[in-house]
């Protein structure tokens, strides 16, 4: 009993056409890559502010949270690229690392203030 259903593929998008499902179908890894690049630029910006405006708590807070966020995403990349964690657990790994990053952030922030 062979079903003869023809699979319909979507044709290529035309210039200027928006895909409403693009954001939903983007994998977690792509978002992690994008946010790590954004946080790298933010680290440079906050580091410049930190050097010129030393001892302002909000700048130190933003710099620390950005560095921890960047480090958590970098640790995720290392664990997945070196096959230390199976790729099946990539979504739960992100949750565990975010929790670990929040804990590290609170420990360092309590040590500073």
N, C-alpha and C positions, 0 to 999 in steps of 0.2 A: 504494500500500500504506500505508494509514493505520492506525496502531496506536491503538486506543481504550483507552489506559490512563488511568485516572482518577487525578489527582494528589490525594493526601490531605494536607491541611494540618492542622497541629496547632491545636487550639482554643485560645482564650485561657486563660491560667493562672488558677487560682482563688486567692483570698486565702490566703496561708500555704503555697502549693505551691512547692517548690523545683525549679529546673531544673538537672539534673545537667550539662548541656552549656553552661551560661551562661559559665563561666570560660574554657572552651576556645574558644568562638566569639566572645569579646570581642576586638576589634581592638587592635593595638599602640597606636594613637593614643589610645584610651580609657585604657589603662593609663598611657601617658605623661602624659596630662592629670591623672589621679588622683595619680600620684607627684609631679608638679610642685606640686600643691596641698599635698600632705603635706610636701614639702620646704620650701615657703614658711613653713608653721607651725613646722617644725623650725628654720629660720633665725632666726625671731623668738625661739624658746626658747634656742637656743645663743648668740645675740647677747646676750641678757640675762645668761646665765651668763658670757660672755666679759667683759662690762662689770663684773660684780660680782666675778668670780674671775679677774683678769688673770694672765697668764703660767702657766697650767696647761696643759701640752702636750696632754692628751687633749681638753680643751674646744676648743683651737685646731684640733686635728686634725678633730674632728667638725664644727666650724663650716666649716672649709675644704672638707671633702669634701661637705658639704651644699650649700654655695654653688656649687661646681663642678658638682655633679649638677643643681642647679636651672638653672644657666646653660646646660648642655648641652641640657636639654630645651627651654629657651626658644629656643636657637639652632635646634633642630629645627623648632619651630613657625614661626619667622621664615622659614627656608628653604623650608618647604612652603607657607606661606600666601602668600608673594610669588612663588610659582612659580619660584624660583631652582633648585630640584631637582624633577625630575619625580616625581609621586606614586607611580609604579611602583617607585621606589627607596627608599620610606619605611622598609622593614625594614633594608636594608643601610645606609641613612643613620644609623639609630640605632646600629648597630654601630660605624660609623666615628666617630661623635661620642662614643661611650663611650670608645673608644680614645684619641681626642684629649683628652677630659676627664681620663683617667688620666695622660696625658703632662703636661698642664698642672698637674695636682695634684702630680705628682712634682717638677716643676721648681720650683714655689712652695714645696713642703715642704722641698726640699733648700736653697733660698735662706733659709728661716727657721731651720732647724736644721743 
